Each structure stands twice: as C-alpha cells, then as structure tokens.
Amino acid sequence: MGENCTRRSFIKRAGATAVGAAMLGSLTACGNSGMMNLTADSSVAENSTAEGNEFYCTCGWSCSFCQYRIFTREGNVAHMLPKPDFDYVTCLKGRSRIQRTYSDARVQYPMKRVEGTARGAGEWERITWDEAISEISKKWLEVEEKYGPLANSYYQGGGGFQGSLNGNAGMIMRLFNATGCTKWDYSFDNATNTGLTRGGIQWFDQNEPKDFVNSDYILFFGGNPINAQIQMSKHLFDAQEAGAKIVVVDPHFSPTAAKADKWIPVKPGCDAALYLGIIKRFMDEGTYKADFVLNHTCAPYLIKKSDGMYLRGGEYQNEPLHVGPPFWVTGLPTEIDPIMVWDEKEGKPACFDTCQNPAWSCPDENYITAWDMFKDHVQEWTLDKVMEVTGISEEDFDFLYNVLQPENKVAHYINFGTGAYENGLQAAYAMTAMIAMTGNFGEPGRSVGGFDCMYGNFFGHALTAPSNGKMCKAVTWLAACDIVSTGKLQGEDYPVKTLWVSHGGLIGGSVNSGRNKREMLDKMEMIVVQDPFLTDTARYADYVLPVCDMYEFEDVIPLNHERNVRITEKCIEPMYEAKTDSEIARLFGEALGLADAVCDVTDDDWWKGTFDDVPAAVEHGITLDTLRKNKLMRYVDEEPYIGNRDYKNFITETGRLMFYVDNPTPRTPSNFDVAAVTEREKMPTYFENKISGENSEYAEEFPLVCMSWRNPSRVHMTHFMKDWARDVMPTPTLFVNPEDAEKYGVEEGQDLLITSTVGQCVMQCALHPGIRPGSTVYYKGYSETESKLGSQGAITTDYADAYAVNCSFFDNRIKIEPWKN
C-alpha cells in the first residue's frame, strides 16, 4: 500500500519545493546580453501578481504542454506565474525555461568548425548567415547531383519544441520534404504505439484525464507519471479521493508505485507473458465479454489452414469491394476486400460485415477461426508458467485478473516502459488482446491511453507536404551505421553523405553513441545542426545554426492530454542572431532552388491551413485570431471527452480489434532480418529479450539489467545547462539495490564505472531498496558534458526487433565497479 498522500498535500509540498529550488540560483549566471540585472526573488514568486507586460506561453515539450503567464520587463523575461483557473501549476522544468533561454549554452550566431580540427573538439569560427546558407546549400546540392537526393539526410528530435509552425512539425519539415532527402526515423518510444495500432487501439483516442474520477481502477503498465508527467498527479489524486484504486505493475517501487493503492512487482521485460496468462484465464473461465469479442474483434474471421491467410470475399465468391471504416487519419472512406466468417445459420462462409450469425468455430476442415487459433496459441500460459517467467505471485495474478473483469471500469494508463525492450511491440500487442477480452472502451471510467491526444497532430500537419509533390523517405536511425558502412538499404545501393539535425539529441538521447560516431557521423561529408543550444550533437557538427527559443516567437501548440489547442505568445525579440525555424526553412528553400515549393506558403497561409482544414477547428470557431483572444480553445464539446464511443475508432482495416494479423509489416524500413521472425508476429507472442533476459548469453559477464526512469527535472536532455532544474539533480545517478551494492562492492555516493555490452560511462551510486535485485535504474537525460566518463547514450544498445524497429533502452545489461580515476 502506498503512502497516504492527498492531492492537496502533494501540491502544497511540490509548491514549496519549486520555491526552494528557485532560490538556489540566480539569473546573473546567464549570457552577457540578457538578464544580468534580474535575480530570482522568492517574495515575487509568492505573490499572485507581477509587474511588467503579461503574455501567455505554452511549453512545447512532450510532458504536459502547460500554459502559463510570462511577465517581461525592459524587453526581458522576468517572471512566470500559473494561469488563473488552469488545472496545472507550473513545474520546476517549466520555470527553469527562463534561465535556459538566457544561459551560456545558447548558440548566438552561425558557427563553422575550424578546418583541420576534429569534430567535437570545440574549435569554432564565427560566420555570417549568408556564408552559412551559401556553404551548406552548395554542399547539399553537390551531393544531390552526384548521388541523388537520398544521399542527403535529415534527423529531427522531439524534445526541443513541438509547435505547429516552428519546431519539427512545421515549416522545417516542409523544406526537407521538398528536397526528397532521407529522413531518419529516430526510432524510440515507438514499440508501444506500434503494438497497440497493430491490434487496433488508437492509443491517443483516450478519455481525458478528468474522467479518471469515474474509474474503479487506474491500471499502470509501463507508466511512471509522478516522474514523467507530474501534472497528471492532480487527476490521479482526484480519482483516489473519489474512490478509484491505483494499481501499478512495475519491476521497481517507482515514485508512482509509492502513491498507488497496490503495487504488483514483476520481472523486467516479461509483460507479454503476463497478458497471455490473463487471456488464457479469461478463455478458460469464460469471463470475457462475449458479445464484444464476437462482434468487435477478429474472433470469427476465417483463416485458411493452407497458408495462414484470411479468407477474403474476392477469393471465395468474387465479392466486390465493400465500404470499409473511414481512415482514422483523414476521415475519408475506404474500400476493403471483406474477410469471411462462418455463417452458423447458413452453414457456409459469409462476409463479416453482412453476416448476422457469425460462429466462434468453423466445422469446415479447410479453415479455422481466429478465436480458435488464438485459443490454441495461449494454452501454454498456465499459471505456473506465468509465475515462473514473470515472477508474479499467485495472489497478485488473481488480484489483477479480478481487476480486469468486464464489470469493472478500468482506465489503462500506458506509457513507454513496456515498449523499451526487444519484445516491446509484442507486449503492447498482447495488451490489446487482453483488453479486447473485456470490451473496456467507450464509457466514462473506461479508457486506454496515457500520453497526448493524437488529434492535435492534424492542426497544420498537411502543410508539411510541399507543392512540388516530393516527400522524405523515412528510414530508421537504428540502421544508419549499417547503411553508411555498406552503402546499402535492403540490398539496394543507398549512399548517405550529409546529415542535418534539427532540435535532436542524437548523441546521448539515442542509443550506442560510440558506434554512431565511429560508423555514421565520422563518415559524413557535412553535418549541420540547427538548435537554440550547443548540445552534444551540436558540438559534433560542422555547422551550427542559432534558432529562437520559445519566448521569441508566436506559435500554436496542438498537443496535450486534453482536447484543446493552446497559443504560445511572443514575449521578447529574438536574441543574438537567432532565427525561427520557419525563417530558416524559407532562407534555405530559396538557396536550394525550392522557393516555389517551400516559400509559396506564408505564415498567414500556414495558419489558415492549420485551422480551416481541420473540421473540428471550423466547427468550434478556432482561428488564430480567436485563439489569440481566448489563449486556449477546445475542439470537442464533450467534457471530459470519452474516447471510442460506440466502438467506432478501432483503427484496423475492418474496424475491429485484431489478435491475428495475417500479413504483419515492419514499422519502418531497415536492414534487419524480417523474414526470420514473421510467423511470431501474427499473434501476440512472448519471447525472451536477447540481452536483458534471464537466460541471456550476456548475463554472466553483465549481471545487472539496466533500465531508466524519466528524469523529473528534465524533458529528454533539455536542462544540461546551468539552471534551477539542473541544480536539483546535477549528477548522473545509478540506483542500485543494497543487496547488489554489497555483492559488487559499491557504496552510496561512490562514482561507479558502468560497463555494458557496447560502452562505458561513470555515474554516481545511490542505494535504493525499491529497485528490484539484479536490476539497476538511472535517471536519463544527462549530456556528455555532465559525465566524468562516457555518457548514458554510450551504454545503451542499438539492438532492436525487426518489426518494432525501436530503441530497446531497457534491453540492456551492465556490470558495475568503483571508478578509480
């Protein structure tokens, strides 16, 4: 049972912590041309008003996208206060953005690596914007002429800014699409959504968090919002006060588990096995929601025994195409070759969408229903085997099974944790099948989600498609080293010669940074980074371009946990020689000869398309002008919004949840061996992770599984500079169970040399009895400049599943020892 903590007492303590942290530093440490006259003042922080011009700004980070008030004085950002009548109080990460904007880490002007010096050596010469544009464009065009457009490549991150016009979803994407270059898919945090999507759950069509109060249980698999999304705690504590029980399934006693009503410890990376065992129990005891399973899943679909493919109407009876469900991205109608079911009344196959009497089983020996196929598939997952593989107790298994009964209203809160393994896609796919047994959708209190509302992506998204009809080719970053080394992608010639990075923590934020440097970055003929800050990646570039930070431009933030869109207002003029992403896109559009395809869209055109092309925005009167007036506007009437009412938003070909897919496809192109694992992808399947698994070939030499938590003081790698957020947690730290510390001879506060299968780094040891023995956890987000040796990115493996094509951050093993410097 977790600590008894009400929402109000938590917020009271959190507020005190924020004020205390604010007093730790002053803004006098910032750059020369900024805020040397301004210092942090706790008396101002305690007041409800502040002097100066008032603006409304929205964090463009992927935690909660909070909106708050900013006050400027003499052209500088001077203070921040919460927005009145707003659910969320500004956290330390958000408050620290002020210092971040004025920090010494800001890139002040275009820079070029001094010729003859090594990448990363820190030797720069200042150049003008004209020189930077001319030299970069010249090289880009030379490479395109010699090798083709795909030889130039682009990588974008997610932690910088996620607005509509600026940031990586805006005009900069229109520019690179117009070039037709390679776009490196960053390939992390993708496995969970890929598995849910394969099964048909639109992760982002969740009930709004205010609906938690209507749930009987809030069930966490791979979610730790007390660290990662602190603003969600208000809704969780409200739900607890209303009677909901929070249940956390996690290998470790995480900060969220500490606030839960029930913590269920399991072994790391075994989630799919747990879900399959619960599915078997549902089937064996007949407690699944039969009407839902028969009419809203693939259960009655006929599979041909001869080849494992679904029997289609076109093949069976020359059936013409049927109208399918609207495509969930565009809302446009679709046409499908209907899958057949066994008509129990007629005694023969019939189209699934017209049959009134579909059968659970098929008497024809040529076919088997998906239900019978899946039922046979899960028979191995007895309780004894589930307990052996996952480490769950019989008592906890029974408890979880009872929680999931269809009569209970469950909010499934899912984030990225279960997806951070080689088998992460299968964990999410199996979870989809498990939830399918319960029909837990479409009502108050019943939901599947946990992250941002996907609909927000549609605001302005279409305008990233340039008028020349070209688009980038997406290729996984996890294959970059192999592609550059061999010059091949899937057996075809694929030379890559340049790399342009926008707001991306490519070094440190991705995996196996040592290999990435040696086999990919060092072989590039040109590396360009555009970023407001001199990140690890920027320090490794040939050219660095200064970009405006969030207070220096106006934009629209369409993503958050709720069904609304928010403005972020321009508070100050761009500092130094910084330019907005949209201005940079247009400047290079001209220089690359793409003005007609890129620059034909003005800001006014962009905003018109952002709202006028989105039916929900038109229906609710959302324009840039009305948003400027209202600051925040909802695009649905229902509050709280309830997702997937009437079961209309299952995003598969037939509009039903699937636990058998006859033709699974990889998420994105790679050089991985897809054919070798195709069969296991058709149904939710557990397989042991190659590296972190108990029987791994690496377990003897590297005895500790290494995982990470989202850093409560950072979003990705955003606070590597001197600011309040960093002052709270300045040191890379590895949490170790005291039993393991004694076993391996390490102590609290000691610097540890951490060696993985791919690299080394140094972190400080912190003993934590809540960490599962045999495992370790670190707070992620620290840069190379904050590490005494190596970096967190240097110890994470780039081994990945061929279908998920996703960074397996937790599928990792290490050994630890005292660092002898």
HUDA-V110980 format. One line per field, one symbol per residue. ss: DSSP state (2 for helix, 1 for strand, 0 for the rest). phi: phi as a letter, one per 30 degrees, with the letter a starting at -180 (. if undefined). psi: psi as a letter, one per 40 degrees, with the letter a starting at -180 (. if undefined). A space follows every 10 residues. Layout:
ss: ???
phi: ???
psi: ???
This chain:
ss: 0000002222 2222222222 2200002220 0000000000 0222200000 0011111100 0000001111 1110011111 1100000000 0222202222 2000010000 1110000000 0001110022 2222222222 2222222022 2111110000 0100001000 2222222220 0111100000 2222222220 0000000022 2222001111 1000222202 2222222222 2000111110 0000222200 0111000000 2222222222 2222200002 2222221000 1111000001 0122222000 0111000000 0001110011 1110000111 1000000100 0000001112 2222222000 0022222222 0002222222 2220000001 1111002220 0002222222 2222220000 0010011110 0002222200 2222000000 0011112222 2222220110 0110000111 1100022220 0022222222 2220011111 1010022220 0011111002 2200111000 0001111100 0000000010 2222222222 2000222200 0022222222 2200222220 0002222222 0111000000 0000222000 0000001000 0000000010 0000222222 2000000000 0000000000 0001111110 0000000000 0002222200 0011110222 2222000000 1111110001 1111111000 0000111110 0002220001 0222000000 0000000000 0011111100 0
phi: .dddbdeddd dddddddddd ddddbbdddd edcbcddcbd bdddddddbb djdcbcbbec cccbhdcacc ccbhicdcab bddehcdcce ddddddddde ecdddddcae bbddejcddi dicbbdbddd dddddddede ddddddcjdd dcbbbbcbcd abcdccidcc ddddddeddi ddcdddibhc dddddddedj ddedccdddd dedcddbccc bibbdecdbe dddedddedd ddjdccbcca dcddedddcd daccdbddic deddddddee deddcicddd ddddcbbded dccdddbicd dcddddbhdd dcdcdedddc iddbbbdddc bcddddiadb dedbdcbdcd bcddddbbdd dddddddcdd cdeddddddc iddddddddd ddedeedddc cdccbcedcc becddddddd dedddddcid bibeicabak cdddeedddi edddddddid bdcdbdddcd dddddcibbh iceadbbbbb cchbddcjdc chdddeddcb ddcddabcbc adbddedddc dcbbcdcddd dcacabccca dcdbbbcbdd cbdedhcdbd eddddddded dcicedccdd cdedddddde cddceddddc icbddddddc ibbdcbddbd dcdhdihccd ccecibdbcb bdbdbddada cdddedbedd ddbebcbddd cdeecddcdd dbdcdcbbcd ddcbchcdbd ddaeddedbd cebcdbdedd dddcibbeid dcdcccdbab acbddbdbdd ddeibbbbdd jcdddccdai adddccdcdb ddcdhbecec dbbbbbaedc d
psi: hiihhidddd dddddddddd ddediieeea idfbfdehih hddddeieii iihhihihhf ifcefihihh hihfeihdih iihifidhhh iddddedddd deieehhdih ihhhheiihe eehiihiidd dddddddddd ddddddeide eiihhiaeec hgaddiaeeb dddddddddf ihhhhefifd ddddddddee hgdefiiide edeeidihhh hfhgddddgd dedddddddd deeihhhhhi digiddddei dhhhhiiief dddddddddd ddddefeigd ddddeeiede ihhhddeeii hiddddffhi iihaiihddd eiiihihiii ihhddefiii hdeehefiid iheheeiiid dddddddede giddddddde eiiddddddd dddeidehhh hhhhaedeef idfddddddd dddddddefg ieihehihad aihdddeehe ddeehieeei iihhhhdeed dddddeeihf eihghhdihh hhfhfdhdda ifddddddec deeiehhhhh idigidddee idhhhhiiid eeiiihheha eigiiiihih diihibfiii dddddddddd deffddddee hidddddddd ddehddddde fhidddddde dhhieidhhi hhifiefefh fideeiiheh hegiiidiii eigdddedde edihhhihid deideieedd dgehhhiiih heeihbfefe ihidddddge hhhhhhhddd dddefiihei hhhhhaeeai ihiihhhhee hhheiihihi eiideeidha iddeehiehi idddgihgde giiiiiihhg .
